[in-house]
Amino acid sequence: MIVKILSNAGGFAGIHYNERKNDQGSSELLLAENFDALGHSENEVSKIDYVNYLKMVSSLNPRVDKKQFHAIISTKGRTHSPEELKDIAVAYLEKMGYGENPYLIYSHSDTANNHVHLVTSRVNKQGKKIDDSYERVRSQKAIQEILEQNPKEQLKTILKRVFQYQYTTTAQFKLLLEQQGYRILEKGDTLKIIKHGIKQGTIAKESVMQEIESHKSIAWKARERQLQAIFDRYKPGMDTDKFMQFAKQKFGIDIVLHQQKGHDAPYGYTVVDHKEKYVFKGSQVMSLKTLMENIPFEEKIKHLVLIIKTIAENETLGFRSLNKEVQSLGFQMNHQGQIFKVGQEGEVLVSAIDNELLRESKYRDRVQEAGSYHIANDRARKALAKLFFVNPDAIHPTLKEASLTKERQIIKDKLQAIAQAFTISEGLKALDLEIVKHQEAYYVLDKKNKILLDYSDVSNDKLSIHQADVVNLDRLPIYSDRLNSNLKVYESRLTHKPTDIFNIISMLSTYEEEDGSLETSQKNKRKR
């Protein structure tokens, strides 16, 4: 877990930032504490209300220029939930002296790591400035105490991990530790290991040299040649920054540039191979000049197809994920697999993947979408497979017969609203619902909330659904490997709007035009 205190500010821009993230749907206010009557207001509290309240408290001490305290607590991946981070943040503010102050805690979901933002005033309600002496050092101690961490034990764990790498110089050993957030100072025959301004431990240079000596018997050349092949294959299609990102994401390779203070151009670089745990001097893999050169546009296009084809074949990505990979390389791909510059779709540069790979990637998208639905039984799983035109054995949505109370209530509320306020067809459309039929069973499909439930479980006596409002899945083609390998008609529908699978349903299905309602049909079925 990481805690970071952001730069001081005169106003409370942190609130504006977090509320803007709220509006974008990537942030949520978890807690607003110690705002007195404001926090208990029956009316909705706006960001301006919070800002004005903190300004009012801060004004009690005009000598404090930088009034905002803004910090971030971040966990690796999803190790801690937003609620857990909130509790940690509350304990942290208490230890740092802000527990009685008005403060806001926001949860963010816009990165791969769950994290929370903490915003408060450096002035308390009595007009005294909160003690900020050595606050970055105290901040690290506070989070360690909360998590009951032992920094010396952490260092032992990291050193054990570092010693698993194969390196040939003390500088490379130091680099591995620096990548973990440590700073290394040499003092005689000892390396002093520092983090957050605090000495975490020491290690004798002799120990490092012994490790280096033990590596000399290891066969390096095979991995060196593999890395050379990776660099030679992919670098010609990318500028340096793009290639560095690509190498780290795809191969677990860190490229660390070395620069002298005051100089922009690097004088060398190191390759840290996290996958196989090797450290190489950069020139062993590719010359610095070749690594740093900008690639002509024509040369990028020439290598782009090879790169995308390799990604598509080796990583079995869906079409949407594959397109994100293309965008990370600075281009965009349309639904025919053609590459163009971002914003210039009319100027097709090249076809990136063949039709078979294109169909496979779109099929994976459909499998993933089908698997995200909430269903109650295996019959519904087969209906989903028919709906998304995939092999039923390929999707594994969670069967939650006993725990779908919330989902059932969502559907019931929507059907109730349709009965009271809409014509049936308009109501279904407005609330993103479909009534679908598969093998004589009827289901309610909620596209927005990813729910497919038996109609009989959620039906409303006041709602009379006619067959004209039903999508008959039995009229869709039956999935088979042979049919999936020849999907020209089906994929041509996907080409126009691949993310809206339900448009395809209306194009491929026909409606039963019968007298009577769905309720009548269900009753007749039960009589039989």
C-alpha positions as CSV (number, residue, x, y, z in Angstrom):
1,M,0.0,0.0,0.0
2,I,1.2,3.5,-0.9
3,V,0.3,6.9,0.7
4,K,1.3,10.1,-1.0
5,I,0.8,13.7,0.2
6,L,0.2,15.9,-2.8
7,S,1.5,19.5,-3.1
8,N,0.0,22.1,-0.9
9,A,-2.5,24.5,-2.4
10,G,-4.1,27.8,-1.3
11,G,-7.6,26.8,-2.3
12,F,-9.4,23.5,-2.3
13,A,-8.8,22.3,-5.9
14,G,-8.8,18.7,-4.7
15,I,-12.6,18.9,-4.2
16,H,-13.2,20.3,-7.6
17,Y,-10.9,17.5,-9.1
18,N,-12.7,14.7,-7.3
19,E,-16.2,16.1,-8.0
20,R,-15.3,16.4,-11.7
21,K,-14.3,12.7,-11.5
22,N,-17.7,12.0,-9.9
23,D,-19.5,13.6,-12.8
24,Q,-17.5,11.4,-15.2
25,G,-18.5,8.3,-13.2
26,S,-15.0,7.3,-12.1
27,S,-15.2,8.6,-8.6
28,E,-17.5,8.4,-5.6
29,L,-17.7,10.4,-2.4
30,L,-17.4,7.7,0.4
31,L,-17.4,10.0,3.5
32,A,-18.0,13.6,4.4
33,E,-17.1,13.9,8.1
34,N,-17.2,16.7,10.7
35,F,-19.2,19.2,8.6
36,D,-21.6,19.8,11.4
37,A,-25.1,20.9,10.3
38,L,-24.0,20.8,6.6
39,G,-23.4,17.1,6.8
40,H,-27.0,16.5,8.1
41,S,-28.7,18.8,5.7
42,E,-31.9,17.4,4.1
43,N,-31.0,19.1,0.9
44,E,-28.3,17.8,-1.5
45,V,-24.9,19.1,-0.5
46,S,-22.8,20.5,-3.5
47,K,-19.1,20.7,-3.9
48,I,-19.4,24.4,-3.5
49,D,-20.9,23.9,0.0
50,Y,-17.9,21.7,1.0
51,V,-15.4,24.2,-0.4
52,N,-17.1,27.1,1.3
53,Y,-17.2,25.3,4.6
54,L,-13.5,24.4,4.4
55,K,-12.7,28.0,3.4
56,M,-14.6,29.2,6.4
57,V,-12.6,27.0,8.8
58,S,-9.3,27.9,7.1
59,S,-10.1,31.6,7.4
60,L,-9.8,31.3,11.2
61,N,-6.0,31.4,10.7
62,P,-5.1,33.8,7.9
63,R,-1.3,33.2,8.5
64,V,-1.6,29.8,6.9
65,D,-1.2,30.4,3.1
66,K,-1.4,26.8,1.8
67,K,-4.6,25.7,3.4
68,Q,-5.4,22.4,1.6
69,F,-4.2,19.0,2.8
70,H,-4.7,16.5,-0.1
71,A,-3.4,12.9,0.1
72,I,-3.9,9.6,-1.8
73,I,-3.9,6.1,-0.3
74,S,-3.5,3.4,-3.0
75,T,-3.5,-0.4,-2.9
76,K,-2.1,-2.8,-5.4
77,G,-4.8,-3.9,-7.8
78,R,-8.0,-4.7,-6.0
79,T,-6.3,-6.0,-2.8
80,H,-8.4,-3.6,-0.7
81,S,-12.0,-2.7,-1.4
82,P,-13.0,1.0,-1.4
83,E,-14.7,0.5,1.9
84,E,-11.6,-1.0,3.4
85,L,-9.5,1.9,2.0
86,K,-12.0,4.3,3.6
87,D,-11.5,2.8,7.0
88,I,-7.7,3.0,6.6
89,A,-8.0,6.6,5.5
90,V,-10.1,7.5,8.6
91,A,-7.4,5.9,10.8
92,Y,-4.7,7.7,8.8
93,L,-6.3,11.1,9.2
94,E,-6.6,10.5,13.0
95,K,-2.9,9.6,13.3
96,M,-1.9,12.7,11.2
97,G,-3.9,15.0,13.5
98,Y,-6.9,15.7,11.1
99,G,-9.4,13.4,12.8
100,E,-11.5,16.2,14.2
101,N,-11.3,18.3,11.1
102,P,-14.0,18.4,8.4
103,Y,-12.7,16.0,5.7
104,L,-13.8,14.3,2.5
105,I,-12.8,10.8,1.3
106,Y,-13.3,9.9,-2.4
107,S,-12.9,6.5,-4.0
108,H,-11.5,6.3,-7.5
109,S,-11.9,3.5,-10.1
110,D,-10.1,5.0,-13.1
111,T,-6.8,3.1,-12.7
112,A,-5.8,-0.5,-12.2
113,N,-5.2,0.1,-8.5
114,N,-8.0,1.0,-6.1
115,H,-7.3,4.3,-4.4
116,V,-8.9,7.0,-2.3
117,H,-8.3,10.8,-2.1
118,L,-8.4,12.6,1.2
119,V,-9.1,16.4,1.3
120,T,-9.2,18.6,4.4
121,S,-7.9,21.9,5.8
122,R,-4.6,22.4,7.5
123,V,-6.4,24.6,10.0
124,N,-8.6,23.1,12.7
125,K,-11.9,24.6,14.0
126,Q,-10.0,26.4,16.8
127,G,-8.0,28.3,14.3
128,K,-4.7,26.3,15.0
129,K,-2.6,25.0,12.2
130,I,-2.3,21.2,12.1
131,D,1.3,20.1,12.8
132,D,3.0,19.4,9.5
133,S,6.6,18.9,10.7
134,Y,8.2,15.9,9.1
135,E,4.8,15.0,7.8
136,R,6.0,12.8,4.9
137,V,8.1,10.7,7.3
138,R,5.2,10.6,9.8
139,S,2.8,9.7,7.0
140,Q,4.8,6.5,6.2
141,K,5.0,5.5,9.8
142,A,1.3,6.1,10.2
143,I,0.3,3.8,7.3
144,Q,2.8,1.2,8.5
145,E,1.3,1.2,12.0
146,I,-2.3,1.0,10.6
147,L,-1.4,-2.0,8.5
148,E,0.9,-3.4,11.2
149,Q,3.7,-3.4,8.7
150,N,7.3,-4.0,9.6
151,P,9.5,-2.1,7.1
152,K,12.6,-4.2,8.0
153,E,10.6,-7.4,7.3
154,Q,9.4,-5.9,4.0
155,L,13.0,-5.1,3.1
156,K,14.0,-8.7,3.8
157,T,11.2,-9.9,1.5
158,I,12.3,-7.5,-1.3
159,L,16.0,-8.4,-1.0
160,K,15.1,-12.1,-1.3
161,R,13.2,-11.3,-4.5
162,V,16.0,-9.1,-5.9
163,F,18.6,-11.9,-5.2
164,Q,16.5,-14.1,-7.6
165,Y,17.6,-11.9,-10.5
166,Q,20.7,-12.5,-12.5
167,Y,22.9,-9.3,-12.7
168,T,26.6,-8.6,-13.2
169,T,27.3,-5.3,-11.5
170,T,26.6,-3.6,-8.2
171,A,24.9,-0.8,-10.1
172,Q,22.4,-3.3,-11.5
173,F,21.7,-4.6,-8.0
174,K,21.1,-1.0,-6.9
175,L,18.8,-0.3,-9.8
176,L,16.6,-3.3,-8.9
177,L,16.1,-1.9,-5.4
178,E,15.5,1.6,-6.7
179,Q,12.6,0.2,-8.8
180,Q,11.1,-0.9,-5.5
181,G,11.2,2.7,-4.2
182,Y,14.5,2.5,-2.2
183,R,17.5,4.9,-2.4
184,I,21.0,3.4,-2.0
185,L,23.9,5.2,-0.4
186,E,27.4,3.7,-0.4
187,K,29.4,4.1,2.8
188,G,32.7,2.2,2.8
189,D,32.0,-1.5,2.4
190,T,28.3,-1.0,3.2
191,L,25.2,-0.2,1.2
192,K,22.7,1.9,3.2
193,I,19.1,1.3,2.1
194,I,16.7,4.3,2.5
195,K,13.0,4.7,1.9
196,H,10.8,7.7,2.7
197,G,13.9,9.4,4.2
198,I,14.2,6.6,6.8
199,K,17.1,4.0,6.9
200,Q,15.4,0.6,6.4
201,G,18.6,-1.5,6.6
202,T,22.1,-2.1,5.3
203,I,23.8,-4.8,3.3
204,A,27.5,-5.5,2.9
205,K,29.0,-5.0,-0.6
206,E,30.7,-8.3,-0.2
207,S,27.3,-10.1,-0.1
208,V,26.3,-8.4,-3.4
209,M,29.7,-9.3,-5.0
210,Q,29.2,-13.0,-3.9
211,E,25.8,-13.0,-5.7
212,I,27.4,-11.5,-8.8
213,E,30.1,-14.2,-8.7
214,S,27.5,-16.9,-8.5
215,H,25.8,-15.6,-11.7
216,K,28.9,-16.1,-13.8
217,S,28.1,-19.7,-14.4
218,I,24.6,-19.1,-15.7
219,A,24.1,-19.3,-19.4
220,W,23.1,-15.8,-20.4
221,K,23.4,-15.9,-24.2
222,A,20.2,-17.8,-24.9
223,R,18.0,-15.1,-23.2
224,E,20.1,-12.3,-24.6
225,R,19.4,-13.6,-28.1
226,Q,15.7,-13.9,-27.3
227,L,15.6,-10.3,-26.1
228,Q,17.5,-9.2,-29.2
229,A,14.8,-10.9,-31.4
230,I,12.0,-9.1,-29.5
231,F,13.7,-5.7,-29.9
232,D,14.5,-6.3,-33.6
233,R,11.0,-7.5,-34.3
234,Y,8.9,-4.8,-32.6
235,K,11.0,-1.6,-32.2
236,P,10.9,-0.8,-36.0
237,G,7.2,-0.3,-35.7
238,M,7.3,2.2,-32.8
239,D,8.9,5.3,-31.4
240,T,10.9,4.8,-28.2
241,D,8.2,5.7,-25.7
242,K,5.6,3.5,-27.3
243,F,8.1,0.6,-27.5
244,M,9.1,1.0,-23.8
245,Q,5.4,0.8,-22.8
246,F,4.8,-2.2,-25.2
247,A,7.8,-4.1,-23.9
248,K,6.7,-3.7,-20.3
249,Q,3.1,-4.6,-20.9
250,K,3.6,-7.5,-23.2
251,F,6.9,-9.1,-22.1
252,G,7.5,-7.8,-18.6
253,I,10.6,-5.9,-19.8
254,D,11.6,-2.6,-18.1
255,I,13.8,-0.3,-20.2
256,V,15.5,2.1,-17.8
257,L,17.2,5.1,-19.5
258,H,20.2,6.7,-17.8
259,Q,20.6,10.5,-18.0
260,Q,23.0,12.9,-16.5
261,K,21.6,15.8,-14.5
262,G,20.7,18.7,-16.8
263,H,20.8,16.6,-20.0
264,D,17.8,15.4,-21.9
265,A,19.6,12.8,-24.0
266,P,20.4,9.5,-22.3
267,Y,24.0,8.2,-22.2
268,G,22.9,4.5,-21.8
269,Y,20.2,2.2,-20.7
270,T,19.5,-1.0,-18.8
271,V,17.1,-3.9,-19.7
272,V,15.4,-5.5,-16.7
273,D,13.8,-8.7,-17.7
274,H,11.2,-9.4,-15.0
275,K,9.8,-12.5,-16.7
276,E,13.0,-14.5,-16.7
277,K,14.7,-12.4,-14.0
278,Y,17.8,-11.1,-15.9
279,V,19.4,-7.7,-16.0
280,F,21.3,-6.7,-19.1
281,K,23.4,-3.7,-20.1
282,G,21.2,-2.2,-22.9
283,S,23.9,-2.3,-25.6
284,Q,24.0,-6.1,-25.3
285,V,20.4,-6.1,-26.7
286,M,20.2,-3.1,-29.0
287,S,22.4,-0.1,-29.6
288,L,21.2,3.1,-27.9
289,K,21.1,4.9,-31.2
290,T,18.7,2.4,-32.7
291,L,16.6,2.4,-29.6
292,M,16.2,6.2,-29.5
293,E,15.7,6.8,-33.2
294,N,12.3,8.1,-34.4
295,I,10.7,5.8,-36.9
296,P,9.4,7.1,-40.3
297,F,5.6,6.7,-40.7
298,E,5.9,4.3,-43.7
299,E,8.2,2.0,-41.6
300,K,5.7,2.0,-38.7
301,I,2.9,0.9,-41.0
302,K,5.1,-1.8,-42.5
303,H,5.7,-3.4,-39.1
304,L,2.2,-2.6,-37.6
305,V,0.5,-5.6,-39.3
306,L,3.1,-8.0,-37.9
307,I,2.7,-6.6,-34.4
308,I,-1.1,-6.7,-34.4
309,K,-1.2,-10.2,-35.9
310,T,1.2,-11.5,-33.3
311,I,-0.9,-9.9,-30.5
312,A,-4.2,-11.4,-32.0
313,E,-2.7,-14.9,-32.4
314,N,-0.8,-15.1,-29.1
315,E,-3.2,-13.4,-26.7
316,T,-6.6,-14.6,-27.9
317,L,-8.1,-11.1,-27.3
318,G,-11.7,-10.0,-28.1
319,F,-12.2,-7.4,-30.8
320,R,-12.7,-4.5,-28.4
321,S,-9.5,-5.4,-26.5
322,L,-7.6,-5.9,-29.7
323,N,-8.7,-2.4,-30.8
324,K,-7.4,-1.0,-27.6
325,E,-4.0,-2.5,-28.3
326,V,-4.1,-0.9,-31.7
327,Q,-4.9,2.5,-30.1
328,S,-2.0,2.1,-27.7
329,L,0.2,1.9,-30.8
330,G,-1.2,5.3,-32.0
331,F,-3.7,4.0,-34.6
332,Q,-7.3,2.8,-34.7
333,M,-9.0,-0.2,-36.3
334,N,-12.5,-0.3,-37.9
335,H,-14.8,-3.3,-37.7
336,Q,-13.4,-4.7,-41.0
337,G,-10.0,-5.0,-39.4
338,Q,-8.6,-2.0,-41.4
339,I,-6.1,0.4,-39.8
340,F,-6.3,4.2,-40.0
341,K,-5.0,7.2,-38.2
342,V,-7.1,8.3,-35.2
343,G,-9.8,10.7,-36.5
344,Q,-9.1,9.8,-40.2
345,E,-11.3,6.7,-40.7
346,G,-11.7,7.4,-44.4
347,E,-8.0,7.0,-45.1
348,V,-7.5,3.3,-44.6
349,L,-3.8,2.5,-44.3
350,V,-3.7,-1.3,-44.3
351,S,-5.7,-4.4,-43.3
352,A,-4.3,-5.6,-40.0
353,I,-5.9,-9.0,-39.5
354,D,-7.5,-11.5,-41.8
355,N,-11.2,-12.4,-41.8
356,E,-10.7,-15.6,-39.8
357,L,-8.9,-13.8,-36.9
358,L,-11.5,-11.0,-37.2
359,R,-14.4,-13.4,-36.7
360,E,-12.6,-15.1,-33.8
361,S,-12.0,-11.9,-32.0
362,K,-15.6,-10.8,-32.3
363,Y,-16.8,-14.3,-31.2
364,R,-14.7,-13.8,-28.0
365,D,-16.5,-10.5,-27.4
366,R,-19.9,-12.2,-27.6
367,V,-18.8,-15.0,-25.3
368,Q,-17.5,-12.4,-22.8
369,E,-20.7,-10.4,-23.0
370,A,-23.0,-13.4,-22.5
371,G,-20.9,-14.5,-19.5
372,S,-21.5,-11.2,-17.8
373,Y,-25.3,-11.8,-17.3
374,H,-27.1,-12.7,-14.1
375,I,-29.3,-15.8,-14.6
376,A,-31.1,-18.3,-12.4
377,N,-30.8,-21.6,-14.2
378,D,-29.2,-23.6,-16.9
379,R,-32.2,-23.1,-19.3
380,A,-31.4,-19.4,-19.2
381,R,-27.8,-20.1,-20.0
382,K,-28.8,-21.9,-23.2
383,A,-31.1,-19.0,-24.1
384,L,-28.1,-16.6,-23.6
385,A,-26.0,-18.8,-25.9
386,K,-28.7,-18.6,-28.6
387,L,-29.1,-14.8,-28.0
388,F,-25.4,-14.2,-28.6
389,F,-24.9,-16.9,-31.1
390,V,-22.2,-18.8,-29.3
391,N,-21.5,-22.3,-28.2
392,P,-23.5,-22.9,-24.9
393,D,-20.4,-24.7,-23.5
394,A,-18.3,-21.6,-24.0
395,I,-20.2,-19.3,-21.5
396,H,-20.2,-19.7,-17.8
397,P,-22.4,-17.1,-16.2
398,T,-22.9,-17.5,-12.4
399,L,-26.1,-19.4,-11.6
400,K,-27.6,-17.6,-8.6
401,E,-31.0,-19.2,-8.1
402,A,-31.2,-18.3,-4.4
403,S,-29.5,-14.9,-4.5
404,L,-31.2,-13.0,-7.3
405,T,-33.5,-11.0,-5.0
406,K,-32.1,-7.6,-6.1
407,E,-32.2,-8.5,-9.8
408,R,-35.8,-9.8,-9.6
409,Q,-36.8,-6.6,-7.9
410,I,-35.2,-4.5,-10.6
411,I,-37.2,-6.3,-13.3
412,K,-40.4,-6.2,-11.3
413,D,-40.1,-2.4,-10.8
414,K,-39.5,-1.9,-14.5
415,L,-42.5,-4.0,-15.5
416,Q,-44.6,-2.1,-12.9
417,A,-43.6,1.2,-14.5
418,I,-44.5,-0.1,-17.9
419,A,-47.9,-1.2,-16.7
420,Q,-48.6,2.2,-15.2
421,A,-47.1,4.7,-17.6
422,F,-46.3,3.3,-21.1
423,T,-47.7,1.5,-24.0
424,I,-46.1,-2.0,-23.9
425,S,-43.7,-1.6,-26.9
426,E,-42.7,1.9,-26.0
427,G,-42.1,1.0,-22.4
428,L,-40.0,-2.0,-23.2
429,K,-37.8,0.1,-25.4
430,A,-37.5,3.0,-23.0
431,L,-36.5,0.8,-20.1
432,D,-34.1,-1.4,-22.2
433,L,-36.1,-4.5,-21.7
434,E,-36.8,-7.4,-24.2
435,I,-39.3,-10.2,-23.8
436,V,-37.7,-13.2,-25.4
437,K,-38.9,-16.7,-26.1
438,H,-36.7,-19.8,-26.3
439,Q,-37.9,-23.4,-26.5
440,E,-41.4,-22.5,-25.3
441,A,-40.0,-20.6,-22.3
442,Y,-40.3,-16.8,-21.9
443,Y,-37.7,-14.5,-20.4
444,V,-37.3,-10.9,-19.5
445,L,-34.0,-9.5,-20.8
446,D,-32.5,-6.3,-19.1
447,K,-29.7,-5.2,-21.3
448,K,-28.6,-2.3,-19.1
449,N,-28.3,-4.4,-15.9
450,K,-27.3,-7.6,-17.6
451,I,-30.2,-9.8,-16.3
452,L,-32.1,-12.6,-17.9
453,L,-34.9,-14.1,-15.8
454,D,-37.9,-16.3,-16.3
455,Y,-40.9,-14.2,-17.1
456,S,-43.1,-16.2,-14.7
457,D,-40.8,-15.2,-11.8
458,V,-41.3,-11.5,-12.3
459,S,-44.5,-11.1,-14.3
460,N,-47.0,-8.4,-13.4
461,D,-50.7,-9.3,-13.5
462,K,-51.6,-5.9,-14.8
463,L,-49.2,-6.2,-17.7
464,S,-50.5,-7.9,-20.9
465,I,-47.6,-8.8,-23.2
466,H,-48.7,-9.7,-26.7
467,Q,-46.7,-12.0,-29.1
468,A,-45.9,-9.0,-31.3
469,D,-43.8,-7.7,-28.4
470,V,-41.8,-10.9,-28.1
471,V,-38.5,-11.7,-29.7
472,N,-38.5,-15.4,-30.8
473,L,-35.0,-16.7,-30.3
474,D,-36.1,-20.1,-31.8
475,R,-36.0,-18.3,-35.2
476,L,-32.3,-17.5,-34.9
477,P,-29.7,-19.8,-36.5
478,I,-28.5,-22.7,-34.3
479,Y,-24.8,-22.3,-33.4
480,S,-22.4,-24.9,-34.9
481,D,-18.6,-24.8,-35.6
482,R,-19.4,-25.1,-39.3
483,L,-21.8,-22.2,-39.2
484,N,-19.4,-20.1,-37.1
485,S,-16.7,-20.5,-39.7
486,N,-18.9,-19.0,-42.4
487,L,-20.6,-16.0,-40.7
488,K,-20.6,-13.6,-43.6
489,V,-24.2,-12.5,-43.1
490,Y,-24.0,-12.5,-39.3
491,E,-20.7,-10.7,-39.1
492,S,-21.8,-8.1,-41.7
493,R,-24.4,-7.1,-39.1
494,L,-21.7,-6.9,-36.5
495,T,-19.7,-4.7,-38.7
496,H,-22.2,-1.9,-38.4
497,K,-22.7,-1.9,-34.7
498,P,-20.8,-4.6,-32.9
499,T,-21.5,-3.5,-29.4
500,D,-25.3,-3.7,-29.9
501,I,-25.9,-7.3,-30.3
502,F,-29.6,-6.7,-29.8
503,N,-29.9,-5.0,-33.2
504,I,-28.9,-8.3,-34.7
505,I,-31.8,-10.0,-33.0
506,S,-34.3,-7.8,-34.7
507,M,-32.7,-8.3,-38.0
508,L,-32.4,-12.1,-37.8
509,S,-35.6,-12.9,-36.0
510,T,-39.3,-12.7,-36.9
511,Y,-42.2,-12.0,-34.6
512,E,-45.1,-14.4,-34.0
513,E,-48.3,-12.6,-34.9
514,E,-50.9,-14.4,-32.8
515,D,-54.1,-13.3,-31.0
516,G,-53.9,-13.2,-27.2
517,S,-51.3,-12.1,-24.7
518,L,-48.3,-13.8,-23.2
519,E,-50.2,-14.5,-20.1
520,T,-52.8,-16.4,-22.1
521,S,-50.1,-18.4,-23.8
522,Q,-48.4,-19.2,-20.5
523,K,-51.8,-20.3,-19.0
524,N,-52.5,-22.6,-21.9
525,K,-49.0,-24.1,-21.6
526,R,-49.6,-24.9,-17.9
527,K,-53.0,-26.5,-18.8
528,R,-51.3,-28.8,-21.3
